[in-house]
Structures are given as C-alpha cells and as structure tokens.
C-alpha cells in the first residue's frame, strides 16, 4: 500500500485491475487540484470511460458530460465535453511530463482545461510547459498500463470510482 502523506490531496481511482493512487500537487496547480477533488467528491468521475488511450503515450479520461458509461454515454462525443464548471486557466510549471504524471487535457486554447485529464505512459517531455501537470501516480501504474488501448477503444475501460483519500 502506498504511503499517503496528505489524504486531502490524494486521489484513488478504482480500475478493473485494481486501485491507482495519485498524489495531487496543490503547490504546483491549485485550481486544477481543487477541480479534481470537487468533481471526485460529487461522483462525477465514476464510470467515466478512457476514451483515448495511445500505447506508449497516454490514457485520457474525465469527460463527465459525454463519457459516463452508466448514463448518456456517447462514444462519438466522448472527449468533446467537460463539466458544468467554468474552464480553468493554465497552471504551467517546471514539473516534467514524466511517466505516471497527471496532465490536464484541453483544446488548442491553453486556458480551456475543465474536467478531462490524462496519465502519461512514458516520459512525454514535449508536453512540458504546454499542459498543466497536477498529480503523479504513486502506486498502481501497472493498472494504468493495462487500460484498453484505442482512439477510441472498441470496448473502453472506465474509472469505476474516483475518491479523495481523506473521504475513502
């Protein structure tokens, strides 16, 4: 079991193969961390599909509008939506996009991140200072590696549940 230093800033994502523990980085990207915790606490991420999973690159999820596989799931629109909250301003930093880091997905507009995020399968340093990093996997990366690949996957995996460790 991973040592959780700050339960209020730790997320546990339950995947089909087991839990993934993510240490959030509130000192680096406070607005993104706050949004993730807000949506997790509302249950908005539960049952949301991994709609874009590129082998060797990243697994993207978090479209709470179109990718909830238990309600109104739309595979053609998955990846185009966000939450009912306003978009977030970019919080770029010197934290590199290394294997296991959590990055904010967005459109071409740097200030368009909302609810979607990705987990890097490898070191993707070409993304540095272009996408907000706001967390890192501290345990369970082997479960992330096992997520079904595809753009979109024919039978996508989902986040079964997403909880703030302080609430679990």
C-alpha positions in Angstrom: 0.0 0.0 0.0 1.3 3.4 -0.9 2.2 5.7 1.9 -0.3 8.5 1.7 1.3 11.7 3.1 -1.7 14.0 2.5 -5.1 12.3 2.3 -6.8 15.5 1.4 -4.6 15.8 -1.7 -4.6 12.2 -2.8 -7.0 10.6 -5.3 -7.8 6.9 -5.5 -9.1 5.7 -8.9 -10.5 2.2 -8.9 -9.9 0.5 -12.3 -10.9 -3.0 -13.4 -7.4 -4.4 -12.4 -7.1 -2.5 -9.1 -6.6 0.9 -7.5 -4.4 3.7 -8.7 -3.2 6.2 -6.1 -2.4 9.7 -7.3 -0.6 12.3 -5.2 -2.0 15.7 -6.2 0.3 18.8 -6.5 -1.6 21.7 -4.9 1.5 23.8 -4.7 2.0 23.5 -8.4 -1.5 23.7 -9.8 -4.0 24.7 -7.1 -7.0 25.3 -9.3 -6.7 22.0 -11.2 -6.3 20.1 -7.9 -9.3 21.8 -6.4 -11.4 21.0 -9.6 -10.4 17.3 -9.5 -11.3 17.0 -5.8 -14.6 18.8 -6.4 -15.6 16.5 -9.2 -14.4 13.4 -7.4 -16.4 14.3 -4.3 -19.5 14.9 -6.5 -19.1 11.4 -8.0 -18.8 13.0 -11.5 -15.8 10.8 -12.5 -17.4 7.5 -11.5 -18.0 5.2 -14.6 -16.3 7.7 -17.0 -14.6 6.0 -19.9 -11.0 6.2 -21.0 -11.9 7.5 -24.5 -8.4 8.0 -25.9 -5.6 5.6 -25.0 -2.5 5.7 -27.1 0.1 2.9 -26.4 3.4 4.4 -25.2 1.9 7.9 -24.9 -1.1 8.4 -22.5 -4.6 7.4 -21.3 -7.2 10.1 -21.4 -10.4 10.3 -19.5 -12.6 12.7 -17.5 -15.3 13.7 -20.0 -18.0 13.8 -17.3 -20.5 15.2 -19.9 -20.4 12.5 -22.6 -18.3 9.6 -21.4 -20.2 8.3 -18.3 -20.8 4.7 -19.3 -23.7 4.4 -17.0 -25.7 7.4 -18.2 -25.9 9.2 -21.5 -22.7 7.5 -22.8 -21.9 8.7 -26.3 -18.8 7.1 -27.8 -18.8 9.5 -30.7 -18.9 12.6 -28.5 -16.7 11.2 -25.7 -13.7 13.5 -25.3 -15.6 16.6 -26.5 -17.2 17.6 -23.2 -16.3 18.8 -19.8 -18.2 19.6 -16.6 -20.7 22.3 -15.8 -17.9 24.3 -14.2 -16.0 27.1 -15.9 -12.8 26.3 -17.8 -9.5 26.6 -15.8 -6.6 28.9 -16.5 -3.4 27.2 -17.5 -1.1 26.5 -14.5 2.1 25.6 -16.4 5.2 24.7 -14.3 8.6 23.2 -14.4 7.2 19.8 -13.4 8.0 17.5 -16.3 5.5 15.2 -18.0 7.2 12.0 -16.8 5.8 8.5 -16.7 2.8 8.4 -14.3 2.2 12.2 -14.2 -1.3 13.5 -14.5 -1.9 16.2 -17.1 -4.9 18.5 -17.8 -6.4 17.8 -21.2 -7.5 20.8 -23.1 -8.3 22.2 -26.6 -5.8 24.4 -28.5 -6.7 27.2 -26.1 -4.2 26.9 -23.1 -7.0 28.1 -20.7 -9.6 25.5 -21.7 -8.9 22.7 -19.3 -12.0 21.6 -17.4 -12.6 18.0 -16.2 -10.6 15.9 -18.6 -7.1 14.6 -17.8 -4.5 12.1 -19.0 -2.0 9.9 -17.3 1.4 9.6 -19.1 2.6 6.1 -20.0 6.1 7.3 -20.7 8.2 10.5 -20.3 6.5 12.9 -22.7 8.7 15.9 -22.2 7.5 17.5 -25.5 4.4 18.4 -23.4 6.4 20.3 -20.8 5.1 23.8 -20.1 2.3 23.3 -22.6 -0.1 21.2 -20.5 -0.7 21.6 -16.7 0.8 18.8 -14.6 -1.2 18.4 -11.3 -0.5 15.0 -10.0 1.6 11.8 -10.1 0.8 8.1 -9.7 2.5 6.8 -6.6 1.0 3.3 -6.7 -0.9 1.2 -9.3 0.8 2.3 -12.5 0.6 -1.3 -13.7 -3.2 -0.9 -13.6 -2.9 2.2 -15.8 -0.6 0.3 -18.2 -3.4 -2.4 -18.6 -6.1 0.1 -19.7 -7.5 -1.0 -23.1 -5.9 0.9 -26.0 -7.6 2.7 -28.8 -8.8 6.1 -30.2 -11.4 5.3 -29.1 -11.1 1.8 -27.7 -13.7 -0.6 -29.1 -14.6 -1.7 -25.5 -13.2 1.1 -23.3 -12.2 0.7 -19.7 -13.7 3.1 -17.2 -12.9 4.7 -13.9 -15.1 2.6 -11.7 -14.8 5.1 -8.8 -12.7 8.2 -8.0 -12.4 9.2 -4.4 -10.4 11.7 -2.4 -8.4 9.5 0.0 -9.5 11.7 3.0 -13.1 10.5 2.2 -12.3 6.9 1.5 
